[in-house]
């Protein structure tokens, strides 16, 4: 969301969004008069893909007394079916803005929804979606890593599964995790989220050590394969040829923008 908002500030006619598809869509929703191109149109998102709009619409129709709160990591189609959008950093505040007796559907991330349920005391109805990267962390491997680094702080993104979050010293959004590593006195951190954030952590705290939490698979990585489709060569080519670009019908864009505007309105009222 932050990148899409930054894109709003530019007076450039074209925005090159080096990210996954839903991120570029969000930039287009907020910048309808600008051309938005993405280096690789196949750079999708396992979380976004886990919530197809036609199926979610049927799910929503089965619960007409519920409002829909959706995590921003979703397609424009899901945004258009939502009442308000949230980020991992403002989800708790926005959910708390609804009356306690208001029934809520939370989509698409069941792990983030379960975490928000826990910290707010809510009982939101959760869509069964998840991010592949945040569901591969191994509790056994992390426990062994903590034993090897007893002074390290274990920090995790709320998209992780509950058994991982239970042992975390700190749970927070990407921005929250970065801030924690800067401000905390610890010199070692085990980080359970997409490994790309470690570069930023190392940049802001060069004298500290950051260890990616080990996954429960055959390799030693927990990278998002979709994000990694973006390369310097593809960025060069999409800038040169101004393609592939994000095309969106105005009716869909306006419907998807409405819950984003609602999020910004609630966040402003809360002083965020």
C-alpha positions as CSV (number, residue, x, y, z in Angstrom):
1,X,0.0,0.0,0.0
2,X,2.8,2.4,0.9
3,X,4.4,1.9,-2.6
4,X,1.1,2.5,-4.3
5,X,0.6,5.7,-2.3
6,X,4.1,6.9,-3.2
7,X,3.2,6.3,-6.8
8,X,0.3,8.8,-6.3
9,X,2.8,11.5,-5.5
10,X,4.8,11.4,-8.8
11,X,3.9,13.5,-11.8
12,X,5.4,10.9,-14.1
13,X,3.1,9.6,-16.8
14,X,4.2,6.0,-16.3
15,X,4.8,3.9,-13.2
16,X,7.0,0.8,-13.3
17,X,5.9,-1.4,-10.4
18,X,8.5,-4.0,-9.7
19,X,6.3,-6.2,-7.6
20,X,3.5,-8.8,-7.9
21,X,0.3,-8.3,-9.9
22,X,-2.0,-7.2,-7.1
23,X,0.5,-4.5,-6.1
24,X,0.5,-3.0,-9.6
25,X,-3.3,-3.3,-9.6
26,X,-3.4,-1.2,-6.4
27,X,-1.2,1.4,-8.0
28,X,-3.6,1.6,-11.0
29,X,-6.6,1.9,-8.7
30,X,-5.0,4.9,-7.1
31,X,-3.5,6.3,-10.4
32,X,-6.2,5.9,-13.1
33,X,-4.7,8.5,-15.4
34,X,-1.2,7.0,-15.3
35,X,0.2,4.1,-17.2
36,X,1.2,1.3,-14.8
37,X,3.5,-1.4,-16.2
38,X,4.9,-4.5,-14.4
39,X,8.1,-6.3,-15.4
40,X,6.5,-9.7,-15.4
41,X,2.7,-10.1,-15.8
42,X,3.0,-13.7,-14.4
43,X,4.3,-12.4,-11.1
44,X,1.3,-13.4,-9.2
45,X,0.7,-14.1,-5.5
46,X,-0.3,-17.4,-3.8
47,X,-2.4,-15.6,-1.2
48,X,-4.3,-13.5,-3.8
49,X,-4.7,-16.6,-6.0
50,X,-6.2,-18.5,-3.0
51,X,-9.3,-16.3,-3.1
52,X,-10.9,-16.2,-6.6
53,X,-13.6,-13.4,-6.8
54,X,-16.4,-15.6,-8.2
55,X,-16.0,-18.1,-5.4
56,X,-15.7,-15.4,-2.8
57,X,-18.8,-13.7,-4.1
58,X,-20.8,-16.8,-3.5
59,X,-19.3,-17.2,0.0
60,X,-20.2,-13.6,0.8
61,X,-23.8,-14.1,-0.4
62,X,-24.1,-16.9,2.1
63,X,-23.4,-14.5,4.9
64,X,-25.4,-11.3,4.1
65,X,-25.2,-10.0,7.6
66,X,-21.4,-9.8,7.6
67,X,-19.2,-6.9,6.5
68,X,-16.1,-7.9,4.5
69,X,-12.7,-6.8,5.7
70,X,-10.0,-7.8,3.3
71,X,-6.2,-7.8,3.6
72,X,-4.7,-5.6,0.9
73,X,-2.8,-8.6,-0.5
74,X,-5.7,-9.5,-2.8
75,X,-6.9,-8.9,-6.3
76,X,-8.9,-5.9,-7.5
77,X,-11.9,-8.2,-7.8
78,X,-11.8,-9.1,-4.1
79,X,-11.2,-5.4,-3.1
80,X,-14.4,-4.6,-5.1
81,X,-16.3,-7.1,-3.0
82,X,-15.0,-5.7,0.3
83,X,-16.3,-3.0,2.7
84,X,-12.9,-2.0,3.9
85,X,-9.3,-2.9,3.1
86,X,-6.6,-3.4,5.8
87,X,-2.8,-3.7,6.0
88,X,-1.0,-5.9,8.5
89,X,-0.1,-2.8,10.4
90,X,-3.6,-1.2,10.7
91,X,-5.8,-4.4,10.6
92,X,-6.4,-4.5,14.4
93,X,-7.4,-0.8,14.6
94,X,-9.8,-1.1,11.7
95,X,-11.4,-4.3,12.9
96,X,-11.8,-2.7,16.4
97,X,-13.6,0.3,14.7
98,X,-16.6,-2.0,14.1
99,X,-19.1,-2.6,16.9
100,X,-18.4,-5.7,18.9
101,X,-21.7,-7.3,17.7
102,X,-20.9,-6.7,14.0
103,X,-20.3,-9.9,12.2
104,X,-17.2,-9.8,9.9
105,X,-15.8,-11.9,7.1
106,X,-12.0,-11.6,6.9
107,X,-10.2,-12.4,3.6
108,X,-8.1,-13.8,2.1
109,X,-5.5,-14.7,4.8
110,X,-6.7,-17.1,7.5
111,X,-3.5,-16.8,9.5
112,X,-3.6,-13.0,9.7
113,X,-7.3,-13.2,10.4
114,X,-6.7,-15.7,13.2
115,X,-4.1,-13.4,14.7
116,X,-6.4,-10.4,14.6
117,X,-9.2,-12.6,16.2
118,X,-6.8,-13.4,19.0
119,X,-5.6,-9.9,19.7
120,X,-9.1,-8.3,19.4
121,X,-11.2,-11.1,21.0
122,X,-13.3,-11.2,17.8
123,X,-14.7,-14.3,16.1
124,X,-14.4,-13.2,12.5
125,X,-15.4,-15.7,9.8
126,X,-12.1,-16.5,7.9
127,X,-11.7,-17.3,4.3
128,X,-9.4,-20.3,3.9
129,X,-6.5,-18.6,2.1
130,X,-2.8,-18.3,2.9
131,X,0.6,-17.2,1.6
132,X,2.9,-20.1,0.6
133,X,6.0,-18.4,1.9
134,X,4.6,-17.8,5.4
135,X,3.3,-21.4,5.7
136,X,6.5,-23.2,5.2
137,X,8.3,-22.2,8.4
138,X,9.4,-25.2,10.5
139,X,8.8,-25.0,14.2
140,X,11.3,-27.8,14.8
141,X,14.0,-26.0,12.7
142,X,13.3,-22.6,14.3
143,X,13.5,-24.2,17.8
144,X,16.9,-25.6,17.0
145,X,18.0,-22.3,15.6
146,X,16.9,-20.5,18.8
147,X,19.0,-23.0,20.8
148,X,22.0,-22.2,18.6
149,X,21.4,-18.5,19.1
150,X,20.0,-18.1,22.6
151,X,20.4,-14.3,22.7
152,X,18.6,-13.8,19.3
153,X,15.1,-12.3,19.2
154,X,12.7,-14.3,17.1
155,X,10.3,-12.0,15.1
156,X,7.5,-13.0,12.8
157,X,4.9,-11.6,10.4
158,X,1.3,-12.3,11.4
159,X,0.7,-14.1,8.1
160,X,2.6,-17.0,9.7
161,X,0.8,-19.9,11.3
162,X,-0.3,-19.8,14.9
163,X,2.3,-22.3,16.2
164,X,5.0,-20.1,14.8
165,X,3.6,-16.9,16.2
166,X,3.3,-18.5,19.7
167,X,7.1,-18.6,20.1
168,X,7.8,-15.2,18.6
169,X,9.3,-12.4,20.8
170,X,7.6,-9.9,18.5
171,X,4.8,-10.2,15.9
172,X,4.3,-7.3,13.5
173,X,3.9,-6.0,10.0
174,X,6.9,-5.6,7.6
175,X,7.4,-2.0,8.8
176,X,6.9,-3.1,12.4
177,X,9.5,-5.8,12.1
178,X,12.0,-3.4,10.6
179,X,11.3,-0.8,13.3
180,X,11.7,-3.4,16.0
181,X,15.1,-4.5,14.8
182,X,16.3,-0.9,14.7
183,X,15.1,0.0,18.1
184,X,15.7,-3.2,20.1
185,X,19.0,-3.7,21.8
186,X,19.5,-7.3,20.7
187,X,22.3,-7.9,18.1
188,X,20.8,-11.0,16.6
189,X,17.4,-11.6,15.1
190,X,15.7,-14.7,13.6
191,X,13.3,-13.4,11.0
192,X,10.1,-15.3,9.9
193,X,8.9,-13.6,6.8
194,X,10.0,-13.2,3.1
195,X,13.8,-13.0,3.1
196,X,13.7,-9.8,1.0
197,X,13.2,-7.7,4.2
198,X,16.6,-8.8,5.5
199,X,18.4,-6.5,3.1
200,X,16.5,-3.5,4.6
201,X,17.3,-4.7,8.1
202,X,21.0,-5.0,7.3
203,X,21.0,-1.6,5.7
204,X,19.6,0.1,8.8
205,X,21.4,-2.0,11.3
206,X,24.8,-3.0,9.7
207,X,26.3,-4.1,13.1
208,X,23.5,-6.6,13.8
209,X,23.0,-10.2,12.5
210,X,19.8,-11.3,10.8
211,X,19.0,-15.0,10.3
212,X,16.2,-16.1,8.0
213,X,13.9,-18.6,9.8
214,X,14.3,-22.0,8.2
215,X,11.5,-23.5,6.2
216,X,10.1,-27.0,6.3
217,X,11.2,-28.0,2.8
218,X,14.1,-29.4,0.9
219,X,15.9,-26.1,0.3
220,X,17.3,-23.5,2.7
221,X,15.3,-20.6,1.4
222,X,11.9,-18.9,2.0
223,X,11.8,-16.6,-0.9
224,X,8.6,-15.6,-2.8
225,X,9.0,-17.2,-6.2
226,X,6.5,-14.8,-7.7
227,X,8.4,-11.6,-6.5
228,X,11.6,-13.1,-7.7
229,X,10.3,-13.1,-11.3
230,X,11.2,-9.4,-11.4
231,X,14.7,-9.0,-12.8
232,X,16.7,-6.0,-14.0
233,X,16.4,-7.2,-17.6
234,X,12.6,-7.4,-17.4
235,X,12.5,-3.9,-15.7
236,X,14.6,-2.5,-18.6
237,X,12.4,-4.1,-21.2
238,X,9.1,-3.0,-19.7
239,X,10.4,0.6,-19.5
240,X,11.6,0.4,-23.1
241,X,8.5,-1.0,-24.6
242,X,6.0,0.2,-21.9
243,X,4.4,-3.2,-21.6
244,X,2.8,-5.2,-20.1
245,X,0.5,-2.6,-18.6
246,X,-2.3,-2.9,-16.2
247,X,-5.7,-2.4,-17.8
248,X,-8.8,-2.1,-15.6
249,X,-12.4,-1.2,-16.3
250,X,-13.4,2.0,-14.6
251,X,-16.4,0.3,-12.9
252,X,-14.1,-2.2,-11.2
253,X,-11.5,0.4,-10.3
254,X,-14.1,2.6,-8.6
255,X,-15.5,-0.4,-6.7
256,X,-12.0,-1.5,-5.6
257,X,-11.0,2.1,-4.6
258,X,-14.0,2.5,-2.3
259,X,-12.8,0.1,0.5
260,X,-9.3,1.6,0.2
261,X,-10.7,5.1,0.8
262,X,-12.6,3.7,3.8
263,X,-9.4,2.3,5.2
264,X,-7.6,5.6,4.8
265,X,-10.6,7.4,6.4
266,X,-10.6,5.1,9.5
267,X,-6.8,5.3,9.8
268,X,-6.9,9.1,9.7
269,X,-9.6,9.1,12.4
270,X,-7.4,6.8,14.5
271,X,-4.4,9.2,14.0
272,X,-2.4,6.7,11.9
